[in-house]
Amino acid sequence: MKIDPGFLNHWKTEHLMELCGPAGVVALLRLWGAAQIKREWRGLHLSPRRLQMETKWKGDADVLWDALTDPDAPWLDQDEDGTWSLHGFDEHQKQVIHLWKAGGKGGRPKKENTNSNSTYSSSSSYPISEPIENHMVSKPKKQAKKEWTPDETQCRLNAIFHRRDTTEWSEKEKKAFRAANIDVDDLAVVERYYATDADDKFHRTALATMLNNWSSEVDKARNYQPANQARNTNTPQG
């Protein structure tokens, strides 16, 4: 409820205080407050007794009634159907009434966008936002894909499987590589093992499988003996 700053010094307010004292002004404010709460300022069914009850007036009911319905200084106007309306409420509380009506429709009325398809800044040709269900949200920037750059150990493993260094590893291979925690000396042993073909060797064909079994690969490479060397070792000396 909006009250004019000059309300207390208005001649009608001073006249009301002369008739009913300060309590009469309080009664009027309570009447306005009831209208605010109920959102009813017209079609009020009032009588001297009902007005007294609504405003908690402790004095003579007729005194307050006569003061508020005085045609020369009215605070209440009688309607044609016998009900009462708050004098000048439509004009003085225009903004409040507007908000009541807007609230009944789900909120403040939405302003029409004369250029609803525009998602560009007036000073730039680049899009800065786009509408999504009546909300303006910033368009997320696309993150540039990080270029695949294998380290030296990964390049050496690529060479074992004859893979190009430009071919990015799968997430499964990357995860297995981190878990293997490869030592360069162990890698050299495995490289020698895979460097030559032999019927008695068992070579892995998948990088991920090798990395998942890295410790076993190192042990196998360290313990390997060529078949011809094993035969020479077992031949009795003449």
Buried (B, 14 or more C-beta within 10 A) or exposed (E): EEEEEEEEEEEBBEBBBEBBEEBBBBBBBBBBEBBBEEEEBEEBEBEBEBBBEBBEBEEEBEBBBEBBBBEEBBBBBEEEEEEBBBBEBEEBBEEBBEEEEEEEEEEEEEEEEEEEEEEBEEEEEEEEEEEEEEEEEEEEEEEEEEEEEBEEBBEBBBEBEEBEEEEBBEEEBBBBBEEBEBEEEBBEBBBEBBEEEEEEBEEBEEBBEBBBBBEEBBEBBEEBEEEEEEEEEEEEEE
